[in-house]
C-alpha cells in the first residue's frame, strides 16, 4: 500500500484531503495527515479506515524524519518558510515532494540532488501560483506551436467574495491568509514592461496605478501590479515580449480605499507598537495622526487624508469601526500591520454561509502570418460556503492531482520545478475542468497595452 504524507492541516487542505480520501481505495493508498493540531487532522480524516492523523512538529527532526521515511510522497501545505527542512529530508530518504508555494532560492539549490535521485519536487501547483502557470502556458504553447510570435502577456488573479455574499462597501472579504493581504506589495518595487518600456511602481504609489478589466457576467474589476512580473520572461520563454504585466484583481474602488491605509502608515510591519495589547482601535488610528487639543480623531483622519465627509471613501472607513474606543487590539508587541489585520478580520471574515470567488484573467497578444490578434482567457469559480471555498478548491485540487500523477508515473521529469510543461499542465487542466474549473477564451483584434479595459486609439 502506497503512503502519502500531508504536512499541515489548515483551511487550505480541506478540498485536497477530501479528494485524496475518495481515491484511497481505488489507488491502493494510505493517507497520513501530520499537524501540530492533531484534532484538526483527525477531523479531516473523517474516520476513513485508510487515513490517520499524527502529531507533527516540522521543527522536530526526529518526528519529521520518522514520518517522511514512511511515505512514498510528501505534500507540504505549511507556510513556505517551513518547507525546506522537509525538502532536505525528502532528498535524504528519496521521496518526491509537492508544494503550492513559490520556489525559494534554497529550494532551487536542491535541484541537482533531486535530479540525481530521480525525484520530482513540484512547486507552485496551487492557484496563483499554479493554475495561472498552467492556463497561461497552454495558450502560449498553442500560439508558438502554430508559428505565432508573442507580443503581450498580462495575467491577473484575485480571491474575492462572491456577488451573492458581497455585502460591504469594500466588496471584499478574506478568503486566504489575511496577513498576505495587509502586507501586499511591501518590501520591493513592482517591475514590468509595457510596449517595450520598463516600468516601476514603488509601494507608496502601487494602489493608485491600477489597470481595469471587464469580466463577462461579473462586471468591472481593477488590478494592481505584482512585484515580480519581469521574472516570467525567462520562466515562460518570453524574453522578447513587448508587454509583460502580472497583477492582483480587486473590485473597482478597493485600491483607492486601501491606499488610505498605505498613506497613513498602518500597513507597516517593521516595528512594534507600544502597549499594543491595551490599545483601542481608536487609539491605534489616532497614534498615526497629528496631536490636536480640539479636533476629533475622525476630523484629523479626514483632514490628513483629504477625504470629504460625503466621499464614499469615508463611508468605507466608518464601516470598519476604526474609531471604536472599546474594542482592543489585544496583541502583545503588535506591528501596525498586525493591528490592522486584527481590525479588518472583525469585518472581513467569511460568515458560515458566505461564498468566495476566484477570478483569473489572462490577455495574450500575438502576431501570426502578418496579422495581430489577442486572446482573452478567463476563469471564475465560486465556492460553496465558508469551509468549501473556491480558494481551497483551486489550491487543493491541483496539488492532489499532481501528487497522484507523480505517484502513478504520469509526471516523471525529475527536478525542482513548476507546472509549465505539457506533461504536467495538460492532464491537470483537463481534470480540473471535470471539477468546474474552466477557462473560457475569446479572440479579438490586437488592442495592445490597454490599461483601461476599453477600446482606444
HELIX and SHEET records of a PDB file:
HELIX    1   1 UNK A   11  UNK A   13  5                                   3    
HELIX    2   2 UNK A   14  UNK A   27  1                                  14    
HELIX    3   3 UNK A   38  UNK A   45  1                                   8    
HELIX    4   4 UNK A   61  UNK A   69  1                                   9    
HELIX    5   5 UNK A   80  UNK A   82  5                                   3    
HELIX    6   6 UNK A   83  UNK A   92  1                                  10    
HELIX    7   7 UNK A  105  UNK A  108  1                                   4    
HELIX    8   8 UNK A  111  UNK A  116  1                                   6    
HELIX    9   9 UNK A  131  UNK A  145  1                                  15    
HELIX   10  10 UNK A  163  UNK A  165  5                                   3    
HELIX   11  11 UNK A  178  UNK A  182  1                                   5    
HELIX   12  12 UNK A  203  UNK A  206  1                                   4    
HELIX   13  13 UNK A  229  UNK A  231  5                                   3    
HELIX   14  14 UNK A  232  UNK A  235  1                                   4    
HELIX   15  15 UNK A  254  UNK A  264  1                                  11    
HELIX   16  16 UNK A  276  UNK A  278  5                                   3    
HELIX   17  17 UNK A  281  UNK A  286  1                                   6    
HELIX   18  18 UNK A  297  UNK A  305  1                                   9    
HELIX   19  19 UNK A  312  UNK A  319  1                                   8    
HELIX   20  20 UNK A  336  UNK A  348  1                                  13    
HELIX   21  21 UNK A  390  UNK A  407  1                                  18    
HELIX   22  22 UNK A  422  UNK A  434  1                                  13    
SHEET    1   A 7 UNK A  51  UNK A  55  0                                        
SHEET    2   A 7 UNK A  29  UNK A  35  1                                        
SHEET    3   A 7 UNK A   2  UNK A   7  1                                        
SHEET    4   A 7 UNK A  73  UNK A  76  1                                        
SHEET    5   A 7 UNK A  96  UNK A  99  1                                        
SHEET    6   A 7 UNK A 120  UNK A 123  1                                        
SHEET    7   A 7 UNK A 415  UNK A 418  1                                        
SHEET    1   B 7 UNK A 210  UNK A 215  0                                        
SHEET    2   B 7 UNK A 219  UNK A 225 -1                                        
SHEET    3   B 7 UNK A 243  UNK A 251 -1                                        
SHEET    4   B 7 UNK A 149  UNK A 161  1                                        
SHEET    5   B 7 UNK A 356  UNK A 368 -1                                        
SHEET    6   B 7 UNK A 371  UNK A 382 -1                                        
SHEET    7   B 7 UNK A 440  UNK A 445 -1                                        
SHEET    1   C 2 UNK A 190  UNK A 194  0                                        
SHEET    2   C 2 UNK A 197  UNK A 201 -1                                        
END                                                                             
